């Protein structure tokens, strides 16, 4: 699987009340108590982001925002999921790129600052590239922030290992390098599959 969340790499993302998508959903599935508050923003446009928004609503969060840097048309989430989130009451904030998370004196997140975006020319994925609108910084009041902007396989076990596993070849995309026909790695008795072979 691809259990390692991508980080926002923005100021304040480590404040209290900030989570990553897979971590949040995993903790929820384990039955952990997660303090939520009245307002939450989820950053992302995929199925993990949608899952987070819908779970937040079910936990009783009054205002749940999905913040996405492109438009609905460019969202990678399944359309049925997007429609279900809309039906449940998720508020969509499109063409918005997170800039930083602002906190109070006790170190708890209170606002998400984002830049309004406009769509420019298509990028390598064929989707129109979002470009920031200068001077459009906007504050969204929140008690909680979840970043769900992508995942990758966690290959840290290779670096920690002192046995032959340390020889395992990986790729720059944090996947395990393997023969595409057999899924055999450079260690003959070791095979790979799923997200660990293909990426998420």
C-alpha positions, 0 to 999 in steps of 0.5 A, a space after each residue: 500500500 501507499 501509507 505515507 502521506 505527502 506533506 503540505 510543506 507550508 508554515 504551521 502544518 505541525 500545529 495542534 489540530 493538523 493531521 494528514 489524511 491516511 493517518 486521520 483515517 487510520 486513527 478513526 478506524 482504530 477507534 481513537 478519539 480525535 478532537 475535532 471542533 466546529 470547523 475543519 478544512 481538508 486539502 486535496 481533491 482525491 478519494 482520501 480527501 473526500 473520505 476525510 470530509 465525509 467522516 468529519 461530518 459524521 463526527 459532528 463537525 458543523 463546517 467542513 470545507 474541501 480546499 482544492 487548487 483546481 476546479 471540480 472538473 479537475 478533481 481526481 476523486 470518483 464523481 460518485 464520491 464528490 456527489 455524495 460529499 456535496 449531498 452530505 453538506 461538504 463546502 467546496 473551496 475551489 481554485 484555492 492554494 494553501 499558503 500557511 496555517 495560522 495558530 493561537 498562542 497555545 499552538 493550536 490551528 485557528 486559520 488556513 491562509 490560502 491564495 485564490 488561483 486561476 487556471 492557466 495552460 494545461 500541464 503535463 497531466 493535461 489539466 490546466 495549471 493553477 496560477 496564483 492571483 497576486 494579493 488574493 490571500 484569504 483566511 478560512 477560520 478552522 479548528 482542524 486541518 487535514 492534508 490529503 494531497 497524495 500518498 507514496 509507499 513507505 520504503 523507510 524499512 530498506 534504509 533501516 535494515 541491516 540484512 540483505 533487504 538493504 540491497 533492495 532497489 527502489 525508484 525515485 517514486 518511492 516504489 520497489 524496482 521490479 521486473 514488470 512481467 514477473 514483479 520479481 525484485 533484484 533479490 530473487 526470492 522477493 516479489 512486489 505488488 500493488 501500490 508498492 510496485 506501481 505507486 498509488 
